[in-house]
Amino acid sequence: MPALPRITVVTPSYNQAQYLARTLDSVAMQKGVDVEHFVLDGGSTDNTVEVIRKHGGHLAWWRSGKDEGQTAALIEGFDRATGQVLCWLNSDDYFWDDQALLRVARAFAANPDAAMVTGDTVLVAEDGSPVMMDMVWRPSARQMRCNMAVPQQSTFWSAEAYRAVGGIDPNFRYCMDFDLFQRMSQGRRIVRIPHVLAAFRLQPASKTATWGDVFRREVGICQNRYGTGFAHALAVKAVTMEIRLGAAWAELCALATGRKLPCLANARWEPCRAWVRKQHGLQF
């Protein structure tokens, strides 16, 4: 078995102390893999620094001070990275169990040609209770040209691919993940592993809940990068439906093989999303 790669986890943070301890602990508890974890806090005015000092004994480096926002913090963190595999974990999200990063490292070791490895994400309510599953089936560069085909929280990529495309584009405020994954995936392989890797917390202050206009504008930039016009719009719709059907198929396959999923609602289907929006007062 090839040597397992080091994984660098970057966590941008701002005024989310109430969630940050679980984020930090979820990284600290990872077993069997070399993990480098950075926290870049934008000068929080809550007790974030106290939480970092209490729960951040495993950190390779952290800082707290005014910065230019999430995108700038991510760029700064990845510029410091020494891992062969990279990811980011927002300060209100967390890895699902203590084997998550070991599974990722093994997937990269077994697939040295892979630029990206992705898995399943659980969308949880503010109190951490599971409400939806984000699952994909055979994500591809073709899909990424049209839509965000993988969940950010459970997606990891090679440092080589990241640097080859020039890293994160500082002009994106919200869809820096869609933009980055889209560029990295072109001409490269994405590997999916059938495990829950991370939890994405749905809470009123999250960007998913509050940045609708920014989201729509930046998604449009990514979706129109490889084509415009009526025919391209139809292609985007077709690929979006393909991704949704793939999500349903991934869930059915999981259940057929005896996997116990944290919940059954599928995040790629609008009726499920509408129900969650109503229940939790969110916009996404």
N, C-alpha and C positions, 0 to 999 in steps of 0.2 A: 504494500500500500504506500503510495507516495506521501511525503511529509505534508502535514496539514498546514495551510497558510495562516498567517496572522490576520485577524480581522480588526479593522479600525472602525469604531463606532463614534460618530459625532452627534452630540446633542446640543442644539440651540435652545436657549431658555430665556423666558422673560415673564416674571410675575406669575409663575405657576407652581409655587412652592407646595401647594396642597396635593399635587400629583407627582412631584419630582422624586420623592423618596422611593416610590414604587418603580419608577423608571430606572433610577440608579441601582436599586437592589436587584432588578431583573437582569442587569448587565453583570453585576458583581457575582451573581450565583451561577453563571455559566460554567460548565464543566468540560474538561477535556480539550480545550482550545485556548490558544494564545490570543487574548483580547486587549486591545489598546483603546481606551475610552477617554474622549475629551468632552468637556462641557464648556460651552461658550455662552455666558449669561450677559444679557444686554443692559446690566445695571439695574436689576430688579429692586423694587422698593418694598417688597414683602420680605419674608424670612428665607428667601432662596439660599442665600449664602450660608445660613445656619444649617439648612438641610444638606447642602453640599458638604459642609465640614463634618456633619454627623454620618452621612451615608456614602460619602465619596472617597473612602479610604483606598479603593481600588483604582482611582482615576490616575491616568498617566499625566494629565495636565488639566487645569481649569483656570478660568479667569472671569471676573465680573466687572463690567464697565460699559459705558455707553458705546453703542456700535451703530452700524447702518442698517440693522434689521436681520431677519432670518437668513436671507440669501448671502449677505456679506459674512455672517457668522459661519455658515456652512463652508464657504470658500476658504475662510481662514483656517477652519478645522482640517479640511482635506489637504490644505497646503502643508500642514504639520504631519500628516499621516505617514506612518512607516509600514502599515499593513499591506499585504498583497491583495486583500479584499476590503472593500469599503461599504459603508452604509450610513444612514442617519436615522436616529430615533428621537422623535420630538419629546419634549419634556412632559407631555401628558400621555404618552404611549408607553408600551412596555413589551419585552419579550415574553412569550407565553409560558415557557417552562425552561428548566435549566439545561436542556439538550438542544435548544434552538440553534445556537451558533455552531455547535458541533455538527449538526446535520448539514448546515451550510458549508462548513469547511470540508466535510467529507464529499459533498457534491462537487465542489470545485476541484478537489484532488482527483476525483474519479472522472471529471470532464475538463481536462486542461484546456480545451478549445473554447470553453464557455466564457462569454463576456459577462453574463448575468445569470444569477440563480434566484428563483422566486418561489414562494410558497403561499400558504393560505393565511388570511388575516381574520380575526374576530373583531367586529365592531361592537364596542361595549358602551353601555350607558355611563353617565357620570359616576355612578357608584360602583362601576366595574362589572355589572351584570351583562352577560352576552345578549345581544339583540339581533345581529345579522352576521352572516358569513360572506366574506369576499374571496371567492375561489375562481381560479382560471383553469383553462384546459389548453395545453400546448400553445402558449403565447409565442408570437413571432414578430419579426421585424416588419412584416407586411401589416400586421394588426397595429403595431405601434405607429405606423405612418398616419393612421386614421383616428386612433383613440388611445387612452391610457389603459393599456391591456393588462397591467400588473399592479398590485397594491404596493404603494411606496414602503409601508412599514415592514413588509416581508420580502423586500427585494434588495439584493446585494450585487455588487459588480466588482470586476477586477480593476485594480489601480491602473493597470496598463491601458485598458479601454478608456477609463476616465481621462487619463492624461492625453491619450491619442486624439480625443475629440475636443480638447481644450477645457475640460471641466465644466462647472456650472456657469451658465450665462448670467452675469450680474444684473441684466436688464429685466429678468423675470422676478416678480414679487410673490407669486403664488404657484404657478405651474412650472417651477424650476425642475421638478421631478419629471413631468411629462416631457419637457424639452430635452433634459439630459438623457433620459431613457430612450427617447426617440432617436437621438443622434448616436448613442452608444450601440443601439441594437442593429443599425443598418450594416449589413454584411457580416454580422456576428451572430452567435448562437445564444439563445435563452433556454435555460434548463429549469423545469418546474419539478419541485419535490412535493409529494402529497402529505404535507404536515402543516399544522398550524404553527406559525413562527412568531407572530406578534399580535398585539391587541391595539386597536385604534380607538381612542376614547372620544365619544361624541359628547361634547359639552358646550354650553352656550358661547364661551369665549374663544372656541377653536376657530381657526381661519376657515375651515370648511363651512362653519355655520354663519360667518359674517362677511366673507369676501366675495359675494356672488358676482358683482360687476367685474371685478378684477379677474376672477376665474373665467368668466365667459369670454372676455377679450383675449386672454392668454391662451385659452384652449383653441380659439379661432386661429391664432397665429400658428400654433403647432399643426392643427388639422389642415391648414391651407399651405403648408410648406411644400408639399409634394403635388399640389394640383389645386385648381380652382374651377368654378363654373358648375353647371347643373350636373354633368356626368360625375364630377368628383364628389359633389354633395350626395349623390345617390350611392357612390362607393363608400363614403363615410357611414351612411346609414346601414348599408349592407354589412360592413365590418362590425359596426356596433351590435347589430343583431347576432352576428356570428359569435361575438364575445359573450353576449348574454346567454345564448344557447350553450356555449362551451361551459359557462359558469354552472348552468343547470346540470349539464352532463357530468362535470367534475363532482358535483354534490351527489348525484345519483350513484356514480362509481364509488365514491367514498362510503356511502351507506351500504352498497352491495358487497363491499369487501369487509364490512363489519366495523369500520371506523366509527367511533363515537364522537359526533360533532357537538360543540358547545351549544349550538342552536341551529335551527333549520331555515329561517328566513334568509333569502338570497339577496345580497346587497346590489346585485346587477339588475334586479327587476324592479321597475318603478312602483308597483303596488306595495312591495315590502318597504321601499324607501319612504313612500308616502305615509305609511303607518308609523314608521319611526319618527318622521318629521312631526307628525301630529302628537305622538306620545311624549316627545322630548323637546318640542319647541325649536327645532333646528331648521336650517335652510341649506340643503346640499343636493 
